[in-house]
Amino acid sequence: MHSVAILLLDRVIPFDMAAPLQTFDWTRLPGGRPAYRVRPCAETPEVAADGGLFLRVGRGLEALADADTIIVPGRADGAAPLSPAVVAALRRAAGAGTRIASVCVGAFVLAEAGLLDGLRATTHWMAADRLARDFPRVEVRPDVLYVDNGQILTSAGAAAALDMCLHMVRRDLGSAVAANTARMSVMPLEREGGQAQFIVHEHPPVPRGSAFEPLFEWLEDNLAHEVTLGAMAARAGMSERTFGRRFREQTGTTPVQWLLRARVRRAQYLLENSDHTVERIAQQSGFGSPTAFRERFRKVVGTTPHAYRSAFHGRRPVAGTGS
């Protein structure tokens, strides 16, 4: 039986712990026998979890040495620093070839242990920039649900743990077993799109008091119309070259990328809060043809306009309603 150790650290996030525990525990072989033996373990007999919970744990770090797979759940803010014993145990397990996977911000634990150096990895989209900043040797992918490097895996936030665990079950035991586990989890075996569709793209930043403020306001009012780089530069009273350089200095991006993000956010708002057709939303957002809209929307958001509307229509509060 495949042994799974779930490493519980100080301030462990309960959902990050429970999702893999239940997923692997529900997995059954064709004859009905359990496929995995799941064993929580910790450095100390009692672990303070997020939300005021205290967990009694019967196994210590020695359980990592016997595991075929180690799961590292995320930890909440304010967690104690990783102990040298935990770091050493993870490194020994990695050196022995044990499969190790993190859930959500558990990626920071793997990164601190040096297990993500030179690898692609993901984490919750809200923590992706910090992971990239704190661990520059890690290639952070903020737009995916999970990353499988073979021995080392990382998942995005919260429910993405289920996606990663189902992927691991399918890798271990095949699609039929994984599909049955997905049914038990009330989850699709594969979800369309990645983490990008859940990222809240606020309106691109408008530096108040800057020389570009009138231009930004004009762009917001004219997203539905064709806007060229030349028109933006002329509006700002600069040559295209000077405009492009100063725009990047103030916003951190190019004029074209700023405009694309603004149009995608307008389209997201309309898909969430209106019943307009995709064709009409393409025009209202300034994409011109529906084909161009679908291609660019999918590139930024990671899914199609239709799938995005199915997931989010009427489910996000409208700004200013207080709901």
C-alpha positions as protocol buffer text, in pm:
chain_id: "A"
residue {
  index: 1
  type: MET
  ca { x: 0 y: 0 z: 0 }
}
residue {
  index: 2
  type: HIS
  ca { x: 130 y: 344 z: -98 }
}
residue {
  index: 3
  type: SER
  ca { x: 213 y: 545 z: 215 }
}
residue {
  index: 4
  type: VAL
  ca { x: 130 y: 918 z: 227 }
}
residue {
  index: 5
  type: ALA
  ca { x: 268 y: 1134 z: 510 }
}
residue {
  index: 6
  type: ILE
  ca { x: 106 y: 1473 z: 567 }
}
residue {
  index: 7
  type: LEU
  ca { x: 349 y: 1702 z: 745 }
}
residue {
  index: 8
  type: LEU
  ca { x: 168 y: 1927 z: 994 }
}
residue {
  index: 9
  type: LEU
  ca { x: 363 y: 2238 z: 1085 }
}
residue {
  index: 10
  type: ASP
  ca { x: 286 y: 2526 z: 1318 }
}
residue {
  index: 11
  type: ARG
  ca { x: -24 y: 2724 z: 1206 }
}
residue {
  index: 12
  type: VAL
  ca { x: -115 y: 2462 z: 945 }
}
residue {
  index: 13
  type: ILE
  ca { x: -419 y: 2561 z: 736 }
}
residue {
  index: 14
  type: PRO
  ca { x: -690 y: 2301 z: 811 }
}
residue {
  index: 15
  type: PHE
  ca { x: -830 y: 2284 z: 456 }
}
residue {
  index: 16
  type: ASP
  ca { x: -482 y: 2234 z: 310 }
}
residue {
  index: 17
  type: MET
  ca { x: -441 y: 1940 z: 544 }
}
residue {
  index: 18
  type: ALA
  ca { x: -788 y: 1792 z: 502 }
}
residue {
  index: 19
  type: ALA
  ca { x: -808 y: 1805 z: 121 }
}
residue {
  index: 20
  type: PRO
  ca { x: -524 y: 1558 z: 54 }
}
residue {
  index: 21
  type: LEU
  ca { x: -610 y: 1352 z: 362 }
}
residue {
  index: 22
  type: GLN
  ca { x: -966 y: 1290 z: 238 }
}
residue {
  index: 23
  type: THR
  ca { x: -877 y: 1255 z: -129 }
}
residue {
  index: 24
  type: PHE
  ca { x: -620 y: 982 z: -74 }
}
residue {
  index: 25
  type: ASP
  ca { x: -832 y: 817 z: 196 }
}
residue {
  index: 26
  type: TRP
  ca { x: -1130 y: 793 z: -44 }
}
residue {
  index: 27
  type: THR
  ca { x: -924 y: 631 z: -320 }
}
residue {
  index: 28
  type: ARG
  ca { x: -1010 y: 266 z: -373 }
}
residue {
  index: 29
  type: LEU
  ca { x: -859 y: -1 z: -595 }
}
residue {
  index: 30
  type: PRO
  ca { x: -1091 y: -192 z: -833 }
}
residue {
  index: 31
  type: GLY
  ca { x: -1152 y: -460 z: -572 }
}
residue {
  index: 32
  type: GLY
  ca { x: -1253 y: -202 z: -312 }
}
residue {
  index: 33
  type: ARG
  ca { x: -935 y: -208 z: -106 }
}
residue {
  index: 34
  type: PRO
  ca { x: -780 y: 125 z: 6 }
}
residue {
  index: 35
  type: ALA
  ca { x: -505 y: 238 z: -227 }
}
residue {
  index: 36
  type: TYR
  ca { x: -322 y: 466 z: 16 }
}
residue {
  index: 37
  type: ARG
  ca { x: -229 y: 463 z: 383 }
}
residue {
  index: 38
  type: VAL
  ca { x: -246 y: 826 z: 500 }
}
residue {
  index: 39
  type: ARG
  ca { x: -52 y: 925 z: 811 }
}
residue {
  index: 40
  type: PRO
  ca { x: -34 y: 1278 z: 952 }
}
residue {
  index: 41
  type: CYS
  ca { x: 295 y: 1352 z: 1123 }
}
residue {
  index: 42
  type: ALA
  ca { x: 460 y: 1645 z: 1299 }
}
residue {
  index: 43
  type: GLU
  ca { x: 773 y: 1750 z: 1480 }
}
residue {
  index: 44
  type: THR
  ca { x: 581 y: 1777 z: 1809 }
}
residue {
  index: 45
  type: PRO
  ca { x: 290 y: 1574 z: 1950 }
}
residue {
  index: 46
  type: GLU
  ca { x: 62 y: 1880 z: 1945 }
}
residue {
  index: 47
  type: VAL
  ca { x: 31 y: 2130 z: 1661 }
}
residue {
  index: 48
  type: ALA
  ca { x: -145 y: 2466 z: 1675 }
}
residue {
  index: 49
  type: ALA
  ca { x: -349 y: 2499 z: 1356 }
}
residue {
  index: 50
  type: ASP
  ca { x: -497 y: 2810 z: 1204 }
}
residue {
  index: 51
  type: GLY
  ca { x: -844 y: 2898 z: 1333 }
}
residue {
  index: 52
  type: GLY
  ca { x: -774 y: 2815 z: 1697 }
}
residue {
  index: 53
  type: LEU
  ca { x: -752 y: 2438 z: 1649 }
}
residue {
  index: 54
  type: PHE
  ca { x: -504 y: 2216 z: 1831 }
}
residue {
  index: 55
  type: LEU
  ca { x: -415 y: 1885 z: 1669 }
}
residue {
  index: 56
  type: ARG
  ca { x: -283 y: 1577 z: 1847 }
}
residue {
  index: 57
  type: VAL
  ca { x: -44 y: 1392 z: 1617 }
}
residue {
  index: 58
  type: GLY
  ca { x: 71 y: 1037 z: 1681 }
}
residue {
  index: 59
  type: ARG
  ca { x: 374 y: 1025 z: 1449 }
}
residue {
  index: 60
  type: GLY
  ca { x: 691 y: 1229 z: 1441 }
}
residue {
  index: 61
  type: LEU
  ca { x: 928 y: 1328 z: 1164 }
}
residue {
  index: 62
  type: GLU
  ca { x: 1050 y: 969 z: 1137 }
}
residue {
  index: 63
  type: ALA
  ca { x: 730 y: 901 z: 937 }
}
residue {
  index: 64
  type: LEU
  ca { x: 877 y: 1102 z: 650 }
}
residue {
  index: 65
  type: ALA
  ca { x: 1153 y: 846 z: 605 }
}
residue {
  index: 66
  type: ASP
  ca { x: 901 y: 565 z: 552 }
}
residue {
  index: 67
  type: ALA
  ca { x: 663 y: 754 z: 320 }
}
residue {
  index: 68
  type: ASP
  ca { x: 627 y: 709 z: -54 }
}
residue {
  index: 69
  type: THR
  ca { x: 470 y: 1055 z: -81 }
}
residue {
  index: 70
  type: ILE
  ca { x: 496 y: 1357 z: 150 }
}
residue {
  index: 71
  type: ILE
  ca { x: 235 y: 1634 z: 146 }
}
residue {
  index: 72
  type: VAL
  ca { x: 324 y: 1975 z: 292 }
}
residue {
  index: 73
  type: PRO
  ca { x: 11 y: 2187 z: 359 }
}
residue {
  index: 74
  type: GLY
  ca { x: 26 y: 2564 z: 375 }
}
residue {
  index: 75
  type: ARG
  ca { x: 77 y: 2763 z: 694 }
}
residue {
  index: 76
  type: ALA
  ca { x: -101 y: 3080 z: 803 }
}
residue {
  index: 77
  type: ASP
  ca { x: 72 y: 3411 z: 865 }
}
residue {
  index: 78
  type: GLY
  ca { x: 257 y: 3425 z: 1195 }
}
residue {
  index: 79
  type: ALA
  ca { x: 381 y: 3066 z: 1182 }
}
residue {
  index: 80
  type: ALA
  ca { x: 702 y: 2985 z: 1366 }
}
residue {
  index: 81
  type: PRO
  ca { x: 1021 y: 2962 z: 1155 }
}
residue {
  index: 82
  type: LEU
  ca { x: 1099 y: 2621 z: 1011 }
}
residue {
  index: 83
  type: SER
  ca { x: 1319 y: 2422 z: 1242 }
}
residue {
  index: 84
  type: PRO
  ca { x: 1648 y: 2275 z: 1118 }
}
residue {
  index: 85
  type: ALA
  ca { x: 1507 y: 1929 z: 1195 }
}
residue {
  index: 86
  type: VAL
  ca { x: 1213 y: 1977 z: 955 }
}
residue {
  index: 87
  type: VAL
  ca { x: 1437 y: 2115 z: 681 }
}
residue {
  index: 88
  type: ALA
  ca { x: 1683 y: 1828 z: 723 }
}
residue {
  index: 89
  type: ALA
  ca { x: 1405 y: 1566 z: 719 }
}
residue {
  index: 90
  type: LEU
  ca { x: 1260 y: 1706 z: 396 }
}
residue {
  index: 91
  type: ARG
  ca { x: 1602 y: 1718 z: 232 }
}
residue {
  index: 92
  type: ARG
  ca { x: 1675 y: 1359 z: 333 }
}
residue {
  index: 93
  type: ALA
  ca { x: 1342 y: 1246 z: 190 }
}
residue {
  index: 94
  type: ALA
  ca { x: 1407 y: 1432 z: -134 }
}
residue {
  index: 95
  type: GLY
  ca { x: 1754 y: 1280 z: -155 }
}
residue {
  index: 96
  type: ALA
  ca { x: 1601 y: 936 z: -113 }
}
residue {
  index: 97
  type: GLY
  ca { x: 1369 y: 995 z: -409 }
}
residue {
  index: 98
  type: THR
  ca { x: 1046 y: 1040 z: -211 }
}
residue {
  index: 99
  type: ARG
  ca { x: 771 y: 1225 z: -396 }
}
residue {
  index: 100
  type: ILE
  ca { x: 702 y: 1556 z: -221 }
}
residue {
  index: 101
  type: ALA
  ca { x: 408 y: 1788 z: -290 }
}
residue {
  index: 102
  type: SER
  ca { x: 304 y: 2119 z: -138 }
}
residue {
  index: 103
  type: VAL
  ca { x: -43 y: 2268 z: -106 }
}
residue {
  index: 104
  type: CYS
  ca { x: -99 y: 2642 z: -150 }
}
residue {
  index: 105
  type: VAL
  ca { x: 163 y: 2841 z: 45 }
}
residue {
  index: 106
  type: GLY
  ca { x: 325 y: 2516 z: 152 }
}
residue {
  index: 107
  type: ALA
  ca { x: 546 y: 2592 z: -149 }
}
residue {
  index: 108
  type: PHE
  ca { x: 734 y: 2836 z: 74 }
}
residue {
  index: 109
  type: VAL
  ca { x: 836 y: 2544 z: 297 }
}
residue {
  index: 110
  type: LEU
  ca { x: 973 y: 2349 z: 1 }
}
residue {
  index: 111
  type: ALA
  ca { x: 1148 y: 2661 z: -129 }
}
residue {
  index: 112
  type: GLU
  ca { x: 1308 y: 2730 z: 209 }
}
residue {
  index: 113
  type: ALA
  ca { x: 1436 y: 2374 z: 214 }
}
residue {
  index: 114
  type: GLY
  ca { x: 1591 y: 2433 z: -128 }
}
residue {
  index: 115
  type: LEU
  ca { x: 1372 y: 2173 z: -299 }
}
residue {
  index: 116
  type: LEU
  ca { x: 1233 y: 2412 z: -560 }
}
residue {
  index: 117
  type: ASP
  ca { x: 1563 y: 2559 z: -682 }
}
residue {
  index: 118
  type: GLY
  ca { x: 1568 y: 2557 z: -1061 }
}
residue {
  index: 119
  type: LEU
  ca { x: 1215 y: 2416 z: -1082 }
}
residue {
  index: 120
  type: ARG
  ca { x: 879 y: 2549 z: -1191 }
}
residue {
  index: 121
  type: ALA
  ca { x: 635 y: 2594 z: -904 }
}
residue {
  index: 122
  type: THR
  ca { x: 305 y: 2752 z: -814 }
}
residue {
  index: 123
  type: THR
  ca { x: 125 y: 2872 z: -503 }
}
residue {
  index: 124
  type: HIS
  ca { x: -184 y: 3075 z: -421 }
}
residue {
  index: 125
  type: TRP
  ca { x: -205 y: 3360 z: -672 }
}
residue {
  index: 126
  type: MET
  ca { x: -202 y: 3617 z: -392 }
}
residue {
  index: 127
  type: ALA
  ca { x: 136 y: 3486 z: -272 }
}
residue {
  index: 128
  type: ALA
  ca { x: 297 y: 3423 z: -611 }
}
residue {
  index: 129
  type: ASP
  ca { x: 482 y: 3754 z: -631 }
}
residue {
  index: 130
  type: ARG
  ca { x: 622 y: 3706 z: -282 }
}
residue {
  index: 131
  type: LEU
  ca { x: 740 y: 3353 z: -364 }
}
residue {
  index: 132
  type: ALA
  ca { x: 918 y: 3482 z: -674 }
}
residue {
  index: 133
  type: ARG
  ca { x: 1072 y: 3770 z: -481 }
}
residue {
  index: 134
  type: ASP
  ca { x: 1186 y: 3567 z: -181 }
}
residue {
  index: 135
  type: PHE
  ca { x: 1317 y: 3273 z: -384 }
}
residue {
  index: 136
  type: PRO
  ca { x: 1451 y: 3401 z: -718 }
}
residue {
  index: 137
  type: ARG
  ca { x: 1585 y: 3057 z: -815 }
}
residue {
  index: 138
  type: VAL
  ca { x: 1227 y: 2927 z: -840 }
}
residue {
  index: 139
  type: GLU
  ca { x: 1036 y: 2974 z: -1168 }
}
residue {
  index: 140
  type: VAL
  ca { x: 696 y: 3076 z: -1032 }
}
residue {
  index: 141
  type: ARG
  ca { x: 388 y: 3001 z: -1244 }
}
residue {
  index: 142
  type: PRO
  ca { x: 97 y: 3197 z: -1092 }
}
residue {
  index: 143
  type: ASP
  ca { x: -156 y: 3100 z: -1363 }
}
residue {
  index: 144
  type: VAL
  ca { x: -179 y: 2720 z: -1319 }
}
residue {
  index: 145
  type: LEU
  ca { x: -359 y: 2493 z: -1073 }
}
residue {
  index: 146
  type: TYR
  ca { x: -57 y: 2272 z: -1008 }
}
residue {
  index: 147
  type: VAL
  ca { x: 292 y: 2198 z: -1137 }
}
residue {
  index: 148
  type: ASP
  ca { x: 430 y: 1845 z: -1167 }
}
residue {
  index: 149
  type: ASN
  ca { x: 809 y: 1828 z: -1193 }
}
residue {
  index: 150
  type: GLY
  ca { x: 812 y: 1452 z: -1148 }
}
residue {
  index: 151
  type: GLN
  ca { x: 938 y: 1408 z: -791 }
}
residue {
  index: 152
  type: ILE
  ca { x: 835 y: 1754 z: -670 }
}
residue {
  index: 153
  type: LEU
  ca { x: 483 y: 1895 z: -713 }
}
residue {
  index: 154
  type: THR
  ca { x: 320 y: 2219 z: -603 }
}
residue {
  index: 155
  type: SER
  ca { x: -44 y: 2327 z: -610 }
}
residue {
  index: 156
  type: ALA
  ca { x: -216 y: 2662 z: -614 }
}
residue {
  index: 157
  type: GLY
  ca { x: -446 y: 2774 z: -334 }
}
residue {
  index: 158
  type: ALA
  ca { x: -724 y: 2592 z: -153 }
}
residue {
  index: 159
  type: ALA
  ca { x: -930 y: 2374 z: -390 }
}
residue {
  index: 160
  type: ALA
  ca { x: -637 y: 2333 z: -631 }
}
residue {
  index: 161
  type: ALA
  ca { x: -508 y: 2077 z: -379 }
}
residue {
  index: 162
  type: LEU
  ca { x: -787 y: 1848 z: -499 }
}
residue {
  index: 163
  type: ASP
  ca { x: -679 y: 1892 z: -861 }
}
residue {
  index: 164
  type: MET
  ca { x: -321 y: 1804 z: -775 }
}
residue {
  index: 165
  type: CYS
  ca { x: -414 y: 1503 z: -561 }
}
residue {
  index: 166
  type: LEU
  ca { x: -644 y: 1366 z: -833 }
}
residue {
  index: 167
  type: HIS
  ca { x: -359 y: 1409 z: -1080 }
}
residue {
  index: 168
  type: MET
  ca { x: -132 y: 1212 z: -848 }
}
residue {
  index: 169
  type: VAL
  ca { x: -391 y: 935 z: -812 }
}
residue {
  index: 170
  type: ARG
  ca { x: -424 y: 915 z: -1189 }
}
residue {
  index: 171
  type: ARG
  ca { x: -45 y: 903 z: -1223 }
}
residue {
  index: 172
  type: ASP
  ca { x: -24 y: 622 z: -966 }
}
residue {
  index: 173
  type: LEU
  ca { x: -328 y: 412 z: -1047 }
}
residue {
  index: 174
  type: GLY
  ca { x: -477 y: 520 z: -1379 }
}
residue {
  index: 175
  type: SER
  ca { x: -773 y: 723 z: -1499 }
}
residue {
  index: 176
  type: ALA
  ca { x: -1048 y: 482 z: -1390 }
}
residue {
  index: 177
  type: VAL
  ca { x: -943 y: 488 z: -1023 }
}
residue {
  index: 178
  type: ALA
  ca { x: -887 y: 864 z: -1036 }
}
residue {
  index: 179
  type: ALA
  ca { x: -1231 y: 920 z: -1192 }
}
residue {
  index: 180
  type: ASN
  ca { x: -1395 y: 726 z: -910 }
}
residue {
  index: 181
  type: THR
  ca { x: -1202 y: 930 z: -652 }
}
residue {
  index: 182
  type: ALA
  ca { x: -1313 y: 1248 z: -830 }
}
residue {
  index: 183
  type: ARG
  ca { x: -1677 y: 1137 z: -800 }
}
residue {
  index: 184
  type: MET
  ca { x: -1629 y: 1076 z: -428 }
}
residue {
  index: 185
  type: SER
  ca { x: -1476 y: 1423 z: -401 }
}
residue {
  index: 186
  type: VAL
  ca { x: -1761 y: 1577 z: -603 }
}
residue {
  index: 187
  type: MET
  ca { x: -1497 y: 1722 z: -834 }
}
residue {
  index: 188
  type: PRO
  ca { x: -1434 y: 1703 z: -1207 }
}
residue {
  index: 189
  type: LEU
  ca { x: -1126 y: 1497 z: -1286 }
}
residue {
  index: 190
  type: GLU
  ca { x: -998 y: 1796 z: -1483 }
}
residue {
  index: 191
  type: ARG
  ca { x: -1109 y: 2158 z: -1456 }
}
residue {
  index: 192
  type: GLU
  ca { x: -1104 y: 2388 z: -1755 }
}
residue {
  index: 193
  type: GLY
  ca { x: -862 y: 2678 z: -1721 }
}
residue {
  index: 194
  type: GLY
  ca { x: -600 y: 2740 z: -1459 }
}
residue {
  index: 195
  type: GLN
  ca { x: -561 y: 2961 z: -1156 }
}
residue {
  index: 196
  type: ALA
  ca { x: -553 y: 3269 z: -1379 }
}
residue {
  index: 197
  type: GLN
  ca { x: -933 y: 3277 z: -1403 }
}
residue {
  index: 198
  type: PHE
  ca { x: -958 y: 3335 z: -1026 }
}
residue {
  index: 199
  type: ILE
  ca { x: -708 y: 3621 z: -1012 }
}
residue {
  index: 200
  type: VAL
  ca { x: -880 y: 3952 z: -955 }
}
residue {
  index: 201
  type: HIS
  ca { x: -739 y: 4188 z: -1216 }
}
residue {
  index: 202
  type: GLU
  ca { x: -813 y: 4530 z: -1077 }
}
residue {
  index: 203
  type: HIS
  ca { x: -824 y: 4820 z: -1317 }
}
residue {
  index: 204
  type: PRO
  ca { x: -461 y: 4887 z: -1413 }
}
residue {
  index: 205
  type: PRO
  ca { x: -301 y: 5136 z: -1174 }
}
residue {
  index: 206
  type: VAL
  ca { x: -359 y: 5503 z: -1242 }
}
residue {
  index: 207
  type: PRO
  ca { x: -86 y: 5707 z: -1069 }
}
residue {
  index: 208
  type: ARG
  ca { x: -278 y: 6001 z: -924 }
}
residue {
  index: 209
  type: GLY
  ca { x: -121 y: 6337 z: -982 }
}
residue {
  index: 210
  type: SER
  ca { x: 104 y: 6210 z: -1260 }
}
residue {
  index: 211
  type: ALA
  ca { x: 134 y: 6373 z: -1600 }
}
residue {
  index: 212
  type: PHE
  ca { x: -44 y: 6069 z: -1744 }
}
residue {
  index: 213
  type: GLU
  ca { x: -357 y: 6096 z: -1528 }
}
residue {
  index: 214
  type: PRO
  ca { x: -569 y: 6267 z: -1800 }
}
residue {
  index: 215
  type: LEU
  ca { x: -453 y: 6003 z: -2048 }
}
residue {
  index: 216
  type: PHE
  ca { x: -555 y: 5715 z: -1821 }
}
residue {
  index: 217
  type: GLU
  ca { x: -898 y: 5865 z: -1771 }
}
residue {
  index: 218
  type: TRP
  ca { x: -936 y: 5910 z: -2146 }
}
residue {
  index: 219
  type: LEU
  ca { x: -832 y: 5547 z: -2206 }
}
residue {
  index: 220
  type: GLU
  ca { x: -1088 y: 5417 z: -1956 }
}
residue {
  index: 221
  type: ASP
  ca { x: -1358 y: 5616 z: -2136 }
}
residue {
  index: 222
  type: ASN
  ca { x: -1252 y: 5492 z: -2479 }
}
residue {
  index: 223
  type: LEU
  ca { x: -1183 y: 5122 z: -2428 }
}
residue {
  index: 224
  type: ALA
  ca { x: -1456 y: 5033 z: -2676 }
}
residue {
  index: 225
  type: HIS
  ca { x: -1283 y: 5228 z: -2954 }
}
residue {
  index: 226
  type: GLU
  ca { x: -968 y: 5159 z: -3151 }
}
residue {
  index: 227
  type: VAL
  ca { x: -672 y: 5311 z: -2967 }
}
residue {
  index: 228
  type: THR
  ca { x: -330 y: 5310 z: -3126 }
}
residue {
  index: 229
  type: LEU
  ca { x: 11 y: 5370 z: -2969 }
}
residue {
  index: 230
  type: GLY
  ca { x: 39 y: 5680 z: -3182 }
}
residue {
  index: 231
  type: ALA
  ca { x: -293 y: 5813 z: -3054 }
}
residue {
  index: 232
  type: MET
  ca { x: -186 y: 5758 z: -2694 }
}
residue {
  index: 233
  type: ALA
  ca { x: 148 y: 5929 z: -2750 }
}
residue {
  index: 234
  type: ALA
  ca { x: -21 y: 6223 z: -2922 }
}
residue {
  index: 235
  type: ARG
  ca { x: -268 y: 6251 z: -2637 }
}
residue {
  index: 236
  type: ALA
  ca { x: 26 y: 6269 z: -2395 }
}
residue {
  index: 237
  type: GLY
  ca { x: 206 y: 6521 z: -2615 }
}
residue {
  index: 238
  type: MET
  ca { x: 514 y: 6302 z: -2667 }
}
residue {
  index: 239
  type: SER
  ca { x: 688 y: 6107 z: -2938 }
}
residue {
  index: 240
  type: GLU
  ca { x: 604 y: 5735 z: -2940 }
}
residue {
  index: 241
  type: ARG
  ca { x: 954 y: 5645 z: -2819 }
}
residue {
  index: 242
  type: THR
  ca { x: 953 y: 5891 z: -2529 }
}
residue {
  index: 243
  type: PHE
  ca { x: 596 y: 5799 z: -2442 }
}
residue {
  index: 244
  type: GLY
  ca { x: 672 y: 5427 z: -2430 }
}
residue {
  index: 245
  type: ARG
  ca { x: 972 y: 5481 z: -2202 }
}
residue {
  index: 246
  type: ARG
  ca { x: 792 y: 5713 z: -1959 }
}
residue {
  index: 247
  type: PHE
  ca { x: 480 y: 5499 z: -1955 }
}
residue {
  index: 248
  type: ARG
  ca { x: 681 y: 5195 z: -1848 }
}
residue {
  index: 249
  type: GLU
  ca { x: 860 y: 5400 z: -1581 }
}
residue {
  index: 250
  type: GLN
  ca { x: 528 y: 5502 z: -1425 }
}
residue {
  index: 251
  type: THR
  ca { x: 328 y: 5180 z: -1464 }
}
residue {
  index: 252
  type: GLY
  ca { x: 581 y: 4899 z: -1490 }
}
residue {
  index: 253
  type: THR
  ca { x: 428 y: 4777 z: -1816 }
}
residue {
  index: 254
  type: THR
  ca { x: 391 y: 4879 z: -2180 }
}
residue {
  index: 255
  type: PRO
  ca { x: 102 y: 5091 z: -2313 }
}
residue {
  index: 256
  type: VAL
  ca { x: -23 y: 4797 z: -2521 }
}
residue {
  index: 257
  type: GLN
  ca { x: -21 y: 4557 z: -2224 }
}
residue {
  index: 258
  type: TRP
  ca { x: -190 y: 4816 z: -2002 }
}
residue {
  index: 259
  type: LEU
  ca { x: -464 y: 4857 z: -2259 }
}
residue {
  index: 260
  type: LEU
  ca { x: -508 y: 4482 z: -2298 }
}
residue {
  index: 261
  type: ARG
  ca { x: -544 y: 4432 z: -1921 }
}
residue {
  index: 262
  type: ALA
  ca { x: -795 y: 4717 z: -1898 }
}
residue {
  index: 263
  type: ARG
  ca { x: -1001 y: 4564 z: -2179 }
}
residue {
  index: 264
  type: VAL
  ca { x: -990 y: 4218 z: -2024 }
}
residue {
  index: 265
  type: ARG
  ca { x: -1108 y: 4359 z: -1690 }
}
residue {
  index: 266
  type: ARG
  ca { x: -1393 y: 4540 z: -1868 }
}
residue {
  index: 267
  type: ALA
  ca { x: -1487 y: 4213 z: -2039 }
}
residue {
  index: 268
  type: GLN
  ca { x: -1472 y: 4021 z: -1708 }
}
residue {
  index: 269
  type: TYR
  ca { x: -1703 y: 4275 z: -1546 }
}
residue {
  index: 270
  type: LEU
  ca { x: -1954 y: 4247 z: -1831 }
}
residue {
  index: 271
  type: LEU
  ca { x: -1941 y: 3867 z: -1832 }
}
residue {
  index: 272
  type: GLU
  ca { x: -2002 y: 3863 z: -1457 }
}
residue {
  index: 273
  type: ASN
  ca { x: -2274 y: 4126 z: -1441 }
}
residue {
  index: 274
  type: SER
  ca { x: -2457 y: 4142 z: -1775 }
}
residue {
  index: 275
  type: ASP
  ca { x: -2643 y: 3912 z: -2012 }
}
residue {
  index: 276
  type: HIS
  ca { x: -2485 y: 4066 z: -2321 }
}
residue {
  index: 277
  type: THR
  ca { x: -2367 y: 3827 z: -2589 }
}
residue {
  index: 278
  type: VAL
  ca { x: -1999 y: 3750 z: -2626 }
}
residue {
  index: 279
  type: GLU
  ca { x: -2006 y: 3933 z: -2959 }
}
residue {
  index: 280
  type: ARG
  ca { x: -2143 y: 4248 z: -2796 }
}
residue {
  index: 281
  type: ILE
  ca { x: -1896 y: 4229 z: -2507 }
}
residue {
  index: 282
  type: ALA
  ca { x: -1612 y: 4196 z: -2759 }
}
residue {
  index: 283
  type: GLN
  ca { x: -1724 y: 4527 z: -2911 }
}
residue {
  index: 284
  type: GLN
  ca { x: -1783 y: 4698 z: -2575 }
}
residue {
  index: 285
  type: SER
  ca { x: -1435 y: 4598 z: -2456 }
}
residue {
  index: 286
  type: GLY
  ca { x: -1260 y: 4715 z: -2771 }
}
residue {
  index: 287
  type: PHE
  ca { x: -1146 y: 4378 z: -2904 }
}
residue {
  index: 288
  type: GLY
  ca { x: -1321 y: 4418 z: -3237 }
}
residue {
  index: 289
  type: SER
  ca { x: -1396 y: 4067 z: -3358 }
}
residue {
  index: 290
  type: PRO
  ca { x: -1524 y: 3789 z: -3129 }
}
residue {
  index: 291
  type: THR
  ca { x: -1237 y: 3569 z: -3249 }
}
residue {
  index: 292
  type: ALA
  ca { x: -973 y: 3817 z: -3135 }
}
residue {
  index: 293
  type: PHE
  ca { x: -1161 y: 3861 z: -2806 }
}
residue {
  index: 294
  type: ARG
  ca { x: -1169 y: 3487 z: -2734 }
}
residue {
  index: 295
  type: GLU
  ca { x: -801 y: 3441 z: -2816 }
}
residue {
  index: 296
  type: ARG
  ca { x: -678 y: 3732 z: -2605 }
}
residue {
  index: 297
  type: PHE
  ca { x: -917 y: 3664 z: -2318 }
}
residue {
  index: 298
  type: ARG
  ca { x: -800 y: 3304 z: -2296 }
}
residue {
  index: 299
  type: LYS
  ca { x: -435 y: 3412 z: -2307 }
}
residue {
  index: 300
  type: VAL
  ca { x: -479 y: 3643 z: -2007 }
}
residue {
  index: 301
  type: VAL
  ca { x: -747 y: 3462 z: -1803 }
}
residue {
  index: 302
  type: GLY
  ca { x: -666 y: 3102 z: -1891 }
}
residue {
  index: 303
  type: THR
  ca { x: -1016 y: 3003 z: -2000 }
}
residue {
  index: 304
  type: THR
  ca { x: -1280 y: 3097 z: -2257 }
}
residue {
  index: 305
  type: PRO
  ca { x: -1531 y: 3382 z: -2212 }
}
residue {
  index: 306
  type: HIS
  ca { x: -1814 y: 3127 z: -2210 }
}
residue {
  index: 307
  type: ALA
  ca { x: -1650 y: 2913 z: -1939 }
}
residue {
  index: 308
  type: TYR
  ca { x: -1566 y: 3223 z: -1736 }
}
residue {
  index: 309
  type: ARG
  ca { x: -1928 y: 3341 z: -1750 }
}
residue {
  index: 310
  type: SER
  ca { x: -2053 y: 2996 z: -1648 }
}
residue {
  index: 311
  type: ALA
  ca { x: -1827 y: 3004 z: -1342 }
}
residue {
  index: 312
  type: PHE
  ca { x: -1871 y: 3365 z: -1230 }
}
residue {
  index: 313
  type: HIS
  ca { x: -2189 y: 3518 z: -1373 }
}
residue {
  index: 314
  type: GLY
  ca { x: -2380 y: 3680 z: -1089 }
}
residue {
  index: 315
  type: ARG
  ca { x: -2146 y: 3537 z: -825 }
}
residue {
  index: 316
  type: ARG
  ca { x: -1917 y: 3831 z: -759 }
}
residue {
  index: 317
  type: PRO
  ca { x: -2048 y: 4137 z: -575 }
}
residue {
  index: 318
  type: VAL
  ca { x: -2084 y: 4448 z: -782 }
}
residue {
  index: 319
  type: ALA
  ca { x: -1854 y: 4723 z: -653 }
}
residue {
  index: 320
  type: GLY
  ca { x: -2039 y: 4972 z: -437 }
}
residue {
  index: 321
  type: THR
  ca { x: -2338 y: 4752 z: -353 }
}
residue {
  index: 322
  type: GLY
  ca { x: -2200 y: 4643 z: -16 }
}
residue {
  index: 323
  type: SER
  ca { x: -2301 y: 4286 z: -88 }
}
